[in-house]
Amino acid sequence: MNDQIDPHGATSTAVSSGSTRRRFLRGAGLTSAGVAAAGMLTTPAAASPEPARWPGRRRRGGYLWLAGDHHLHSQYSNDAMFRVDDQVQRAIDHGLDWMVITDHGNTAFSSYGVPMLAADVRAARQAKADDILVFLGMEWNVPGAEHATLMLAPGNREGAFLNQFVTRYDARVTNTRDGTPANEALAIEAIRALRRGVRAGEIPDALVLANHPSRVGLDSPHELRAWRDAAPEIVLGMEGAPGHQAAGLPAPGMARGRGLYDGKPGRYSFPGLPAEAYRTHGGFDWMAATVGGVWDSMLAEGKPFWITVSSDGHQACGDWVKNPVDALDQKSYDNLPYDETGRTFMTTGRFPDPVNAGKPILTYSGLPPGAYSKTWLGTTGRGHRQVMDAIRAGRMWVCHGDLISGLDFRLRTSGGDSAPMGGRVNARRGSSVRVSAEIELAEGGNYAQLHPRLGRVDLIMGKVTGPADPDTMTAPDTRVIKSWDITQTTGTLTLSHTVDIDGPCYFRLRGTDGKRTAPGPFGAHVDPHGPVIDTLANADPWEDLWFYANPIFVDIRR
């Protein structure tokens, strides 16, 4: 690897001068310190360990809140480049406490990559134990569908278990990508195999989260429900917002769709999805962003199904490194270029280490892990199992651009019952519940050197109506019931609202900087100030920030 080079000033020659240049650099997170954070990597060297950061994490509402990213790639993916060590250090540098390496499933991964990846993860886990919790996983090509994070708890056989799973159940390996009934059935078989593996002690724990569910339309509502119902303790939710949040920056950026959501229906896309499902809305997937949409239709069944965010970290806009074989523009897994030794990725399972590109690469689609997208977990302590338990419990809120610094969202009944995000309370019909939120407002600048300000918070309520048709995409009894315009700019913001309960229901919370809003697709009476569909090739992620909290359910006491 090449030594670190000073990136300051170099970016001024990469884009045009004046306000356009400044706006682009800010959108890419490349202003001031942001450039240094995105700079050239160095070869790891022996050094004294940094003091552990864990005592600095605040407990709030009885939980230790840890930020993380469940969707990161390394040189063991056919379209990425960083070493595992690099991704771990980048995550630490941008404030993450836990992370999952999720390289793509394919024949090279199953034949060569998994043992090497597992070894690198174990080494990084040990070397950085005081700084971050590192998980082994993969981005599973789900038979008959799109992608999903598979996240494994550390164990003696985690590498062998992962290798067995990808060989038997990855759609790229088994040639089962087409959206046929037989392939959809194989996905269910795979999920049940994960459940059996955990119960048999082959792996301590496993969980699955659907990634970028609407991007190409392959994840139908009935598949999401079928996965959840096959093993609800394994399939826990979906990315509410995809990674690749810099992809919508205008030229000289990638100039595509934010999150790489710029496609159209294909042969096996679910025909019920509207055109707007193939675009992000305030950076979020249409299924999560639409009040009364697909996510709410699943919550209206009264069953848990949580949302996360991730970087989907392959590279970041402005990185000064590149793949040495320039393989990032390949069109398919079957047409990969050769490296300098004459061997393809598909016959080695990895790319050589990245090299100095000599300039910042502005057409990379992502932002560094933790620099923009964070999934915050309320854990009972610091540990791999505690992280997975918090995801399973739904004690999660997600945020873009560090819009806020902390959140405690909970319900309290008149009878004294209380629950945090992901929890449930029991209430009598005709009684009331108090919804409260304590929000720590942002202090200081984010990765783009901007100081985000919370502009509005919305409380959303939906009725729990029970079982639904598997392809149901709407929840007509869900709407925004209370909004707060926020003028406070520092400290802790406290909000509360009391609601009379006439049946089973749920509540969820979201907030925004308020810079881009419009009535939702079901009208202003449902969502008066919802997110706006993102413009292709002209979407600045830092000027459209949101946070979302996972729901809390109210059951009726009999």
N, C-alpha and C positions, 0 to 999 in steps of 0.2 A: 504494500500500500504506500501511496505517496504521503509525505508529510502535509500537515495542514497549511493551507495558504490563506492569506488575508483576503476575504471577499469584499471588504469595504471599498466602495468606489467603483468596483468592477461592474456592478449592475447598471451604472449610469450609461454605459455604452451598449447595454443589451436592449434597451427600449428607447423610444423617442423621448425628447426632452419636454419640460413643461408640466402642466397639470395632468395630462394624460399619463405621463410616466409616473408621477407621484401616486395617482390613483391606482395604477396597475401594481406598483410595488407594495402599496398598502394592502391591496386585495390578496396578493400572494403572501403577505406576512413578511415582506422583505425590507421593511424599513428599520433602520437603526439596528437595535439588538436582534431583531428578527433575522437579519442576514447572518449574523454570527452564529445563531442557533442552527441555521440551515447550512452551515459551511462544510468544507471538505472534512471527511473522516480521517482519523489517525489510526495507525496500528496500535492495538491495545498494548499497554506497557504496565509493568508492575508498579503499584503505587499504594500509599497508605490508604486504607478504607476511609471513606467519608463517614462522619457521624451519622448514625441512624436517624432517619427523618420521622420515624413513627411517633415518637412522643409529641411531635408538633401537630399531628392530626387531632382535630377537636372531636370530642364526643358531643353528640347532639341528640336529644331525645332518647338517651340511653344507648346509643350505638356509635361505633367508631366508623366514620365515613371515609371511604377509600375510593379514589378515582382510578379508572382503568379503561382498557381497550381489548375487546375480545376478537379482533380481526386484523391480524398483521401477517405480512408475507416476508420471506427471506429468499436467499439465493437457491433454495430448494423448490421454489416455484418457477414455472416456465416463463413467467412474465415479470419477475422481480429481480433484485440484485443484491440487497444488503445481507451481510452476515447476521446471524442471530445476535452476536455481541453488539453489532451496530444498532440493531433495532431496540435492544434492551437499553443501551445507553441513551438513545434518543428519547425513549419513553421516560426514563429517569429525568433527563434534562427538562422535559416539559411537564413534570409534575404528576406522573402516573405512579400508582402504588401496586398495580397488578396488570398483567398483559398475557395474551395468548398468541403463540405463533401458529398460524393456520395456513400452511402451504396447500397449494392446489392438489387435489387428487388426480392422478393420471398413471400410466403404466411405468413411467420413469420413477415416480414417487413410490409406487408399490414395490418396484424391483430394486431400486437403489437408494432412494432419498430418505425413507423413514428412519432407518438405523442411524444415518449420519445426523439427521435433524434431532432425533431423540438424544443423541450424545451431546450435541451442541446445547440443547435446552438444559440438560442436566448440569453441564459445566457452567452455563450462565446462571442457573438457579443457585448453584453453590457460590459462585464468585460474587454475586450481587444480592446475597440473601438478606443483608441489612437494609437494602434500598428498595427492592421490588420483588413481588411474587410472580414467577414466570411459570406459565402453563404450556404443556404440549397439547397440540390439537391439529386440526386440518380444516380446510375449506372443502367440505364434502359436496361433490356433484351428486345431488339427490336424484335417484332414478325417476324419470318422468317429470322433473321439475328443475329448479335453478340451484342455487348454492345455499349452504348452511354451515355455520360454525359448529364443529364438534370439539368440545372442551373436555379434557380428561384430568382427573385428579392425579397427582403424582403417586406412583407406585412402582413396585419392582418390575412389573410387566407392561408398563404403559406403552413402550415402543412396540413390543410384540403384539399387544392388543390392537394398537392402531394399524399396524401392518396387516394384520388379519382382516380388520374391518375394511380398509380401503381395497384390499384385493377382492373381497367378496361382494362389496356393496357400493363401490364408487361407480357412478354412471359412465365415466370416461374409461374406466378399466373394463367394465362389463358390457359396454356398448348398449346402455339402457337409457339414453337421454330422451328419446322420443316420448311424448306424453300419451302413452298407451295405458289401458287398464292394467296390463301385465306389469309394466314398469312402475306404475303407481303402487301396485301391490308389493313389489320388491322393496320400495321405500318403507312401507309399513313393516315388512319382515326385518329390515335393517334396524329400525327403531326398537322393535321388540328384542332383537339380538343384543342391543345395548343394554336394555333392561335386564336380560338374562345374565349378561356379563357382570353387571354390578351386583345382582343378587347372588351370583355364584362366587363372588370375590375375585374374579379375574381382573377387575379394575376397581379401585375404591369408589369412584363416582364418575358420572358422565352426564353431560347436558348438551342440548342442541338448540340453536337459535337460527331462524331463517334469515338469510342475508339478502339485502336489497330486493324485497319480495316482488315489487311491481316493475322492476327495471325492464324486463323483456316479456312480462306477462305470463310466465310459465307457472308461477305459484298461484293456483286457483284457490278460492275460498274453501272449497271442499277438501283440498289437499292439506291446507293449514289445519283445518279442523280434524281431519283424519290423523295427522301426525300427533296433534295434541292429545286426542282421545286414545290413541294406541298406547301411549306411555306418558301421562301428564306430569310425572315426576322427572322425565327426561327432556321432552320438548316443551320449552318454557316460554317461547315468544319469538320475536322478530326484531330486526333492525328497524326502529322507527324512522331513522335517518341513515342514509348510506354514507360511505366514505367518499373519497374523490371530490371533496367539496371545492377544490380549486379548478375543476374542469370547466366551469362556466365562465372563467375569466376571459375577457376579450383578448384578441391578438395583441402582443406576441405570446399570450398564454395559449392554452389548448383550444380555447374558443369552441367548446362543445356544450353539452348540457351539464348543469350542476349535478354532481353525483354520477356522471356518465349516463344520466337518464335522458336519452335523446333518440331512442329507437322507435319502432312501430311493431304492431303485432306480427308474429310469425305463424308458421303452420300449427304449432302446438300451444300457442298463447290462448289463455282463457278468453272466449269470445265475449263474455259479459263486461270486461274491463273497458271503460271509456278511454278516449284518446288522452285525456288529461292524466290518466294513471301512469303514463309513460314519461312524465315529467315530475320533478320535485316541486314542492310547495313550501316556500320558506326553508328550503334545504331538506325537508322531510318527505318521506314516502307518502304517496296519496292515501294509502290505506290508513296511516296513522294521523295524517294532517287533517282529514275530513271529519268534522264533528258530525256524528251520525252515520259514519261510513263503515268500512270493513272491520277495523279494529273495534269500534263500538258495537258492531253487530255480534262480535265474538264475546265481548264482555257482557252483553245483554243476556247471554246464556247463563250468566252467573259463574263462569269458569275462568280461572286465572289464565292470562295470556299477556305477557309483559313486553315492553319495548326497551330497546337499547339504542346507543349510537356507537359508531366506530370510525376509525380513519381508513379502514381497508388499505393499510399502509403498504404500498409497493415502492413508490418514490414520492418526493414532495417537490412542489413547484419551487424552483430556485436551488435545488441541490446541486452541488458542484461535482458530483460523481456520476458515472455512467457504467452500464454493463460493458465489459471489455469486448464482448462479441456482438454488441449492438443488436441484441435479440429482442428488443422491446417493441418492435414494430411487426413482429411476426403475425401472420393472418390465421394460423391454425397450429395446433399441436403437432401436426404431421409435416410441417414445412419450416423446420427450425434451421437457422444457419449453423455453420461449423465454428468451433472455437479454434484456438491456435494449434491445438494438438490434433485436429482433424476429427474429434469426437463430438457428436451432438449432445445437447442436453438430454435427449431421450435415451442415450446410452451411458450417461454418467449420473443423472439425477441431480445435478447441481450446476450452477454457473461459477466460473472463476470469480475471485473477489472483485468488487467494483474498483474502478480507477478514476483518477483525476480527469474531469472533462475539460478543464481549462477555462470554464465559464459556467455561470449558473444556467441550468436547463429550465427554461421557463414554460416548456410545454408538458412538463409532468403534471399529472392531474390531482395529486393529493396534497395534504399538509402533514407535517410530522405528527407522530402519535402523541396525543395529549395537547398539541398546540391549538387545536380547534374543537375537537369532539371529545367529550368525556362522559363516561357512564359512572355515576356515583352510587356506591353501595353502602348501606347501613349494616355493618358487620358486628358480630358479637366479640370480635377480637381479630388479631392479625394472624392469618394463616390461609393456606390454599382451600381447606375445607370450609372455613368461615366465609370466604369469598363465594364459593359455589352455593352455600346455604343461603346467603343473602340474595343471590340471583333467583334461586328457587322460590324464596319467600316474596319476591317482588319488592323488596325494600330498595328501590332504585329510583333515581331521577337522572335525567339526561340533559346536557347543556351544550350549546355551541358558543364559541368565542368567549368563554368565561363571562357570560352575561350576568350571572350571579355567582356568589362564592359558597353558599350553603343553603340548605332547605330542610325544614322539619314540617311535613304536611301530615295531619292526622285528624281523626274523627273522635268525638266523645259523645256518648249518649247521656240522656238525662238520668239514667240509672247508674252512671259511673263507668260503663264499659268504654275502652279506648283502644284504638288501633292505628299503627303507622301505615305508610305506603305498602301495598300488597296485603294488608291485613283485612280482617272482617270484624264487625261488631254485630251484636244482637240488639234489636230495638223492638219495642211494641208498636204495633200499628196505631197511628194517631199521636205518637210521642214525637219528640224533636231530637235532632242531633246538631252538634256544633262542629263546624268545619273550621280548622285553624291552620294557619301557615306562618312560620317564622322564617323569613328570607334574609340571609346575609347578603347585602348588596356588594357589588364588585368594588374592590379597593385597588387602585392603581391600574396600569395598562395591561392589555393582553398581548398575545404573540405579535399582533399587528401594531403594537404600540398605540392602541386606542383605549380609551377608558369607557367601556360600555355602560349604558345607563338603562335600567329597567323602566319601560314606559307604561306597560299595562299587564295586569294579571287577570286571567279568566278562570272561573270555577265552572266545571262542566258536570252535569248530572245526567245519568241515564237510568231508565227502568230495567230491572232484570225480568225478562219475560219468559225465560226458559228455553227449551230446545228449539232449534231453528232448522230450516232447510239448509243442507250443507253448503249450498252456494249463495246463501243470503249475504248481501253486501250493505244493507242499510239497517239502521236502528232508529225508527221514527220517533221514539220517545226519549231521545238524547238531545240535549241542547245546552248552551251556555246560560247559566241561571244568575250569575253575578259577575260583574267586571269592576275592577278598581283601576283608575288612572293614577299612576304613581308619580309623585313629585319629590319624595324623599330620595336623596342621592348617596347617603352614607349610613353606616351602621346597620342595625337589624330592623327590618320592616315586619310588623305584625299585622296580620289580616285575620278576620273571622267572619263567619256567617252562620246563622241558625236556620235550619230547614225542617219543616214538618214532614214526617214520614208516613206515607199511605200504602207502602208496599216495598218489596225488596228492590234495591237500587245500588248504584255505585257513584262515586265521585272521583273526578280527576282534575288536575290543575295544570295550567300552562302559563307561560309568560313570554313577553316579547319586548324588544326595544321600540316597537311601534312604528318603524320606518316604512314598512311595506305591508299593508293590510287591506282587506276588502271583505265584503260579506261572503260567507261560505256558499258552496254549491246548492245547499237546500234553503237558502234565503237568510236574510238578516234576523228573522225571528228565531232561527236555530243558532247561527253563528254570525254576529254582527261585524266582527273584526278578525276574520281568519287570515291565514297565510295566503300569499299570492303565488300563482304559478310562476316558476322561475324562467327567465328569458334565456333562450339559447345564446351562447357566446357573449353574454353580457350580464353575468350574475356575480356581483361582489358579495362573497359570503359574509364579510365583516359588517356589511350594512343591512343585514337581515338576520337578526339573532333571536333564538327561541330557547326556552327550556320547557320540558314536559315532565310531569310526575306520573308515576304509575298509580293505578286506581286503588281505592279502598271500598270494600263492599259492605252493604248493610243487609243483614238477614233479619227476617221477621220472627220474633220470639213467639212461640205458640203456647 
